[in-house]
Amino acid sequence: MHITVIGAGYVGLVTAACLSEIGHQVIAVDSDTAKIEALKRGEVPFYESLLPELLQRHSGHRLTFSSYPRAAVAASDVIFLAVGTPQSNTGQADLSQVEAVAREIAPAIHRSTLIVEKSTVPVCTCDRLGRMLSQAGARRSWFSVASNPEFLREGSAVTDFLYPDRIVIGADDEFSGFLLREVYRSLISGDYPRRAVAIPCPSRSKTKAPLLMTSAKSAELIKHASNAFLATKISYINMVARVAEAVGADIEEVRAGMGADPRIGNDFLQAGVGYGGSCFPKDVAAFEAVARECGVDFSLLRDVARVNDEQRTRFVTRVRDVLGAVAGKRIGVLGLAFKEGTDDVRESPAIAIVRKLVRQGAEVCAHDPAAMDKAREALGATQILYAHDEYDAAAGSDALLLLTPWEQYGRLDLQRLQSAMKAPLIFDGRNMYAPDEMAGAGFVYHSVGRGTMEMESSAWPTQVSTQRKGATLEHPHSTAPLAL
């Protein structure tokens, strides 16, 4: 089948690559000509596991790139819209990019074409999109509009697409439903996993994708409701963590007891510094705005967002209270991306915490295995040092903060880490370590919902040399490394 995907961002590019992987001829379109030219050269614009392999496998064959949406639409049977729907000042989803695409492609629709909304949009957007296309010149008998929400997690987006928990097709006519079933036939039938060169199936996944056929409005609601519910689980466990701290309980033990109930489960039930990324914050706000427009008081979602914001402030307040003040203190930070497995720093709790610390006068030295470049762009001209590895970030620090749960941060050489630090003080915003392990290694260890563990040694070292061979830091405004 000939398919066009408009928007080559996190969702659009993964969608285009995976549709090529399951056998379709795909054109990925983006208005950013520099990005398109980079993709043609084989450059991947963001960090995502397995995506480079798929692009290398299919680029120039089943997958091509273009900056000309009308030509791509005219040559395709199905058009996926995967453009951004950012949060507006009112909390509502900003659909200006969707509207711009509709106006651009409408004149190119001259035969039966299916327009599929892949981006996360408010309920009734399919109806609105149909009207926009008609007003822009597309004959109503030549196109249909359907909803096919994505459920891709950054860091595992490729396998999420190829081995989905479910495929939701929101179609209000037989033509749309039939065509989208054909698009996903090899995933629904289980044919794709049997191919010799298929991307391996994660052990937890089913080899046949469950299919859910709904109306377009139901599909649009499914996406917003799902993301808002997951965000609610995170804020809920963070509130439970506050109670656990107040009474001296261990939130990890509480979580284990709750998660053992299959009605609750362990997913998204980790206490920490809160959720971030491009989806949860805006989708919670957008869904609350949709409910408000419908006359429904969904105040629960406002509380979910409030609790999430408070988690970051509470974390910084604890650091400040323990240190006395952060002004003039050197603070190491491990993790800048909003989650592990990605370089995405949009709405990252780590970035928000770093900004708060810098505003209060702290000298921050940070490391992330994938998100350093994106962090530099987000933080701008701030007094941030960027370390070459975890131990450089910790060198000479008054405290070390764990903010993104990358696997490598969970297996640090604790003896080496302590010898690098000025004071053995750790604030773990992701509960990556057992408190008794950290105390046994000589750290004063603060985590979320588990109280404080004092180190076993009777006194802190009064002075730790930071003159470590090979330890260098890179400052964003200098081309030369800063030696420690």
Beta strands, then each sheet from edge to edge (+ up, - down):
strand 1: 2-6
strand 2: 25-29
strand 3: 63-66
strand 4: 78-81
strand 5: 113-117
strand 6: 143-147
strand 7: 167-170
strand 8: 211-214
strand 9: 330-334
strand 10: 363-367
strand 11: 384-387
strand 12: 399-402
strand 13: 425-428
strand 14: 444-446
strand 15: 452-453
strand 16: 472-474
strand 17: 481-483
sheet 1: 3+ 2+ 1+ 4+ 5+ 6+
sheet 2: 7+ 8+
sheet 3: 15+ 14- 13- 12- 9- 10- 11- 16+ 17-
end
